[in-house]
Amino acid sequence: MVFKKLLGALGVGGPSVDTVLEPGPALPGGLVTGEVRLRGGGSDVTVDRISLLLVARVEMEGQDEAHEGTVVLERFTVGGGFRLAEEAEHTVPFTVTLPWETPITELHGQHLGPVLGIRTELEVAGARDKGDLDALAVGPLPAQEAILEAFGQLGYAFRSADLELGHIRGTGQQLPCYQEIEILPPAGQAHAVNEIEVTFIATSGGLEIVIEADKRAGLFSDGHDTVHRFTASHHAVPHTDWNAQVDAWLKEVIAGHEVRATPPSGVEHHGDQHRSGPGTGAVVAGVAAGVAVGVVGGMVAAEVVDEIGDAFEDEEGDDEG
């Protein structure tokens, strides 16, 4: 990104800032490395604090209808307490650690829909202003990728992914929002379920996997949702038959009751839960089928990068969490 003038609270002629991130996707719980490049304005100033804000566009349920807003997921202080001379240049390198629950934005290089960014915030002489905004790509953890790939190999197809404000009861969720990955069933299951929604809640020790099935109405029953929560440790990834494991989970969720079975080592089932808030080739052809044909949430994949900045352009009027 080019340098951006901070024309708000810092005034015309104030310092400008450009934040540069190391290329490539980050991982949940992983490191983001880069540097903040400052250029002095028309006079000497003292930079009190440089903060990086991990921000996301989320769906918020209002009284009448849903709308999108900007939420701050994490705030990092990466520098400050120095004098920036007139027209001088100053670089602040940084390395920050993302929350384990950071949403996934891409799978095998294909954008899934959610929009994350790193917003640089500068505090000068008691005034605070938002400067540079950089798009942040986040790929899946090995366990998340293995589970999504299993969905693809079982014939399920990616529909969409979004972020919703709220918490899922009975989980260890820490962030103010959660990610829903919507997946369409194969033809053999279409008579029983409309769609599957998958939410990953990651920690340093493993994953909570919340799977919700939107079940179709039957001859003697109404349609309804059934939600189950499972866990898997990170070290179980290379030792688990994920196709068989995910298939067992799905059968349990669609049936709507707990299946009395002994899970493999590192994989557990924790009963029915409810939400309180609103091979690689197989994944691309299955789970990421919507991406593979070039469309994610109505956007052509090649246009996603150009739309990142626009997705946040109205955030000045939003309440940030």
N, C-alpha and C positions, 0 to 999 in steps of 0.2 A: 504494500500500500504506500502511496505517496504521503508526504507530511500533511497533516491537517491542522489548520489554525484553530485554536480554542477561542472562539469569539463570544462565548457566553459570559460566565461569571468572571473569567480572567481578563476579558476586554480585548478589543482590537489591538494588535501589536504584541500580544502576549506570546508565551512560548508555544511551540508546536511539538507534536509527539507522533512517532511512528513506531508501532510495535510489530516486530517480525518474529514469527514462529518458525521453529524448525520444520521442514517439510515432512509429510507423511502423517498417517492417522495415529492418534494416541489410543491408549487402552484405558478402560475403567480402572481406577486405582493406580494408573501409571503416571509417568512423568511428562510434563510439557516444558520444553526448553525453548528459549528465545532471548530476545533483548529488546529493551525499550530505548529508542533513539530520540533524544531531545535536542531541540534547536532553540536557542535563546531568541527572544523578541527584541523589542526596541529599548529595553532597559534591563538592568540586573534584577534578578528575583531569587528568592529562597524557595526551593521546592521542599515543602514540608513532608509530603508522602506521595508515593506512587503505588497505586493499587491496581490489581487485575481482578476483574469480575467475570466469573463464569456465568453467562446468561443464557436463557433458553426461551423460546416462544412456546407457550403452553395454551391448551384449551381451558377456558374457565366457564363454568356453568353459572349464568346469571338468572335473575328472576324470570325473565321472559325467554331468553335464548342464550346459546353458547357463543362466546367470543374469544378472541385470542388476546393474550397479554404477555408481558415480559417478566420473568422471574429470575432473581439472582440465586444461583445454586451454591456458589461459594465465593468468598472474597479472600484475596491474597495480598499482603503487603510485601512489595519486592524492593523498595528503596525509599529514599527521602533524606531530609536533613542536610542538604548541600546547597551551595550557591551556584546559580546558573547565570553566567555573564551574558551581556548583550550580544546576540548573534553567535554565541558560542555553541559548540556541539558537545553532547555528553551522552554516553551509552551506559545503560544499566543491564547487565546480563541477569537472567533469572532461570530458575528451575522450580516448578511447583508440581504438587501431586494432586491429581484429580480425585474426586470422591469415587469410591467403589461403585456407587449407584449411578454414575454418569451415564446418560442414555447413549445408545448406539445410533450413529448417524449413517453408517455405511456398512455394506456387506460385500466382500470381494470387489471393492472399489466402486460399487454402485450405491448411489445415494438412496436412502430409505424414506426420507421425508422430514424427520425432525431437524430443527435448525438450532445449532449451538454457536456461541461466539465468545471471544475473549474481549471484553471491554476494558480499555485502559482509562483509569481515572487519576487525574492530577490534582493535588491540593497545593495551592500557592497563596501565601499571605492570608490564610484563613478561608479562601474561596476554593470551591470544589467544582470541577467541570469534567464532563465526559469527553474523552478524546478519540483515539483510534478504536475501531472495531474490526476484529479479524475473525473470519469463519474458522470454526474448529471441527475437524473430522475425528470421529471416534469409532474405532472398529471393535468387534466383539472379542471377549475373552475366549480362550480355548473351549471352555465348557459351554458358553453361549453358542459358539460356532458349531460345536458338535451337535447340540440339541436342534438348532435350526437346520443343519444339514440333514439330520434324521427326519425332520418334517418333510423336507424336499424329497428324500428317498422313499418316503411312505406315500408320496403322491399329493401332498398338500401344496397349495400355491399361495404365495405372498399376495396380500391385498393392499395393506397400508400400515403405516406406523405413525403414532402421534404421542404427544405428551399431555397428560391430564393433571390438573391441579387437584390435590387431595391425597389421602392416605388409604392404604389397604389394611384393614383391621387384622390383627393376629400375626403380623409380619414385623420384621425389624427395620422397616423403612425409615430412613432418616431425612431424605430430601423432601421438599414440599410438593413434589410431583412425581408421577410414575409413568413409565413408558408402556404403551399397549401395542403389541405387534399383532395385527389381524391377519388370520390365515384361513383360506377357504379349503373345505374338505374335498377329497377326491370323490369321483362319482359313486363309489361304493358306500360312502358315508353320507352323501347329500340328502338321503331320505330321513336321516336321523338328526342332523345338525346343520344349522345355517352357516356358522363360522366359529372359529376358535380364536380366542384372544390370549396371548402369552405375555406375561410380565416377568422380567428378571429383576431380582433385588440381590445385588452382589455384595459380598463382604470379603474380608481378607481370607476367610476360611472356606468360602464356597458360594453357592447360589441358593436363593429361594426362588422357586419357579411356580408362579401362580398361573393356572390354566383354567380358563372359563369357556364353557361351551354354550352357545345359543342354540338350545334344542328346539326342533320343530314340534308343532302340535301333532298329536296322534289321534287315532279314531276315538279313543276314550280318555284323552288327556290334553291339557292345554300346553302350549309352548312355554318354556321357562329356561332360566340360566342355571347352570350348575358349576360351582367353583371349587377347585381343590388346590392344595398347596403341597409342593414337594421340595426336597432339598437335595443338593449334590455337592460334594466337595471337589475342589480343584484337582486334587491328586487322583480322583477317580476317572478323569477324562480318558487316559490311554488304556484303562482296564475295564471299560464298560462297553457292552454292545448297545450303543445308543439307539439303533433302530428298534431293537426289542424293548428297550426301556421306555422310549417315548410311545411306542405302540401300546404298551401296558398302561401307561399313564392315560392315554387317550381313551382306551376302552373303559377305564375306571371313571373318568370324568363324564363321558357320554352316557354311561350306565347310570350315573348319578348317585352311586353309593360306593363305599370303600370295598375294594377287592382284598380279601384276606390272603396276602402273599408275602413272602419274605423278599425284601428288596436286595439288590446286590450291594456289596460293600461300598460305602461312601454315598449311597443313594437312599433317601428316606422319604416316607409319606407322612404328612401331618394332618390329614383329615380335611373336612370340608371347610372352606373359608368364604368370606364375603367381602366385597369391596365397600369402602366407606365413601369414596369419592367417585366423582364421575370416572459320499464322494463330492467334491467341489462342484462338479458338473450338475449333480442332482439338485444342489441348492439353487444354482443359477437358473436351472430349468424348472424347479419346483417352487421352493419358498420365495425365491427372488424372480419369479416369472414375470411379475408386473414390472420389475426393473429391467429385465432382460429385453423386453420389447420397447424400452425407451421411455416409459411413462411411470412417474411416481406422483401420486396425488394430483394428477392433471398437469404436471410439468414435465417437459422433455428433459431427460437427464443432463444433456449438455448445457441446459439453461440454468441448472440449479445454482451454480457458483455465482452467476450474475444476479440471482434473486436473493442471495443471502443478505446483502446489505438492505435491500428493500424490505425484507421481513422484519427488520428492526427499526425502520425509519420512523414509525409512529410511536416509539417507546417513550418519547418525551412526555406523552400524555398518559402513559400507563403507570400504575402503581407497581413498583418493584418489590418483590417479596424478599 
